Amino acid sequence: MAIPMATTGTATFDQIAIVTGVVGLLYVAMAVFLWRERTGRVTLIGRLADTIGRLDGVPRWAALSPYIHVVSLLACAFGVWWDIAVHIDKGRDTGPFGTPAHYPIFFGILGVIVTGVLPIALAGKPLPARTIKLTKSWRIPCSAALILVCGTFALVGFPLDDTWHRLFGEDVTLWGPTHLLMIGGVVFSIFARLLAVAEVEQLMGMNKRRLFQEVASVGALLIAWDLFSTEFNYGVPQFPLILHPLLIAFGAAMGFTILRARRGPGITFGALAIYLAVRGIIAWAVNQPLGEILGHFPLLIVEAILVEAVALALGNKNRFRLGLVAGALIGTVGVVAEYAWSQVWMPIAWPSSILPSALGYGVVVGAGAGLVGAWLATRYAEVAGEQRATDVRNTRPAVIRRTHQLGAIGLLAVVATVFFCVPRSAEPGVTGTVSLERVATGAEPTAYITVKLDPATAADDARWFEALAWQGGGRVLHPMQKVADGTYRSADALPMYGKWKSMIRLHTGQRDMTAMWVYAPEDAAIEKPAIQVSDGQTVAFVNEQLTLRREERTDVPRWMWNGGYALLGVVGLLEIAGIAWLVGRGARGGRLRAAHLAAGERERETA
């Protein structure tokens, strides 16, 4: 019979009331604003949009959104990195607003939604060639619809997160379904921002200010994409290490290709500079003023150089060739560069044993991501009415279908490879005999941990073999150093008191991830007893989810877990489909507009 467990990390009535009230007030305010603007009444926001539109040389519907969107993205990114650091340092929270870090995430997501609503309310001529028809006289840009959809998906993650915790207990991992839903919605909204830049370019042409917005958007994409790697960057990953180089290759190849496939030499370094500056400032802010764990991050310098070098050698006329070659190099040379960087600064240095699989999978993911970036760059160019993209030879149905096929092949290659590497396993049969070398005693004991493995070869060629303590007011991470065949000693002492949770983690092969307890406090809220390993005790390595996610319920049927992740997959596919359809719709409009303008030009020449 299953033992009922207490529910942790769920919202109290007052928190539910706060969330409902804030969201309700915002939606009422947006409804009033929509009604007034669509009925021709003057609003302060409309006047502000008119003023900024005149200054920036853009339509009123495109005037405010770029600024609100960038503030919202920064709030979300800062909040997520802060929130994850709090969980690693202090453990679980008590609901949607259990920590201050949830506030910037929440209001950042609301800001993304506002970014979509504003152009819907302010939509008026001039509009892009292809729009979404809401009523007979009300059409909206495709980018506005896409941002609103992405923001809505992200916001839905908040109540679903509370429901998930009530059903399954608290999953203290970034890659929980509802967490990915919130993060994914915000990340995907950046593709809509790039679409909006292209729509404005179609109407007003390109200038330095709009070019900077495009570069900043790609920089934001690099920053936001790094959110998916946060557990690796903080040193507490809960999924196979092979995913870290793959995620880096994916984001770098896609982001840099989107930008360099359309623009001139050196442009990727602008996006790189924004990425490094903002990512570094956020890491410093979370670590220093807020006193939480320091977040590390990949450099992406070599990846940017590779894209620039390929564009210099091959040109960017054939965008898919550029994406394919540059992506393949990022998946190999770029991965080797990040391997070297991991030895210098990453909390978990990649072992040399990971390189064969990292390079094998990396070339597939990098090349596939390059094709996806090339597809997006091609569609954005068509939306913008770029002459090269809308040349008659490039707009034939067969040519367009081929670009769709290449983009789909690239996306399928990336998704299939990443999902193949995600599953974890935990092979039983490894035990460790523990020796404790006390450093501090009394109320706050610490000790070096020596483990004699059985079998002695269990840690040979391990992806990581480390001593970890977390959620006791910080994070302690030390590699296990070999002192004899089958015997390893922690590089420093582990705490065994208070709220600390101390363990030895072992990750072998592609996906086997196990751990053994050293110390854990009693947790009455989830009915878990205290754990204290004694000197000379033999302890079995178990599935590490039982240690890292102590709060999760173990009495929930497997089909419910599978259903939750399947729902996330469906939502993700819907968002990807929405991006493809709306970007493709905008591109069709750009091609038609360019053809119409070209026909008019020919008529004037022959007149």
Protein Blocks (a to p, Z undefined) as FASTA:
>chain_A
ZZddddehiacfklmmmmmmmmmmmmmmmmmmmmmmmnopacfklmmmmmmmmmnopafk
lmmmmmmmmmmmmmmmmmmmmmmmmmmmnopaebjklpfklmmmmmmmmmmmmmmmmmmm
mgccdddfbdcdfblmlccdfklmmmmmmmmmmmmmmmmmmmmmmmnopadbfkbmklmm
mmmmmmmmmmmmmmmmmmmmmmnopafklmmmmmmmmmmmmmmmmmmmmmmmnopacbdf
klmmmmmmmmmmmmmmmmmmmmcehklmmmmmmmmmmmmmmmmmmmmmnopacddddekl
mmmmmmmmmmmmnopmbmmlmmmmmmmmmmmmmmmmmmmmmmmmpmbdcdfklmmmmmmm
mmmmmmmmmmmmmmmmmmmmmmnopaklmgfklmgfklmmmmmmmmmmmmmmmmmmmmmm
mpccddehiacddddddfbgcjlccdddddddddfklmgoifbdcdddehiopacddddd
dfbghiacdfbdcddehjbccdddddehjllccdddfbdcddfknopacddddehiacdd
ddfklmmmmmbcfkbcfklmmmmmmmmmmmmmmmmmmmmmmmmmmmmmmmmmmmmmmmmm
mmmmmZZ
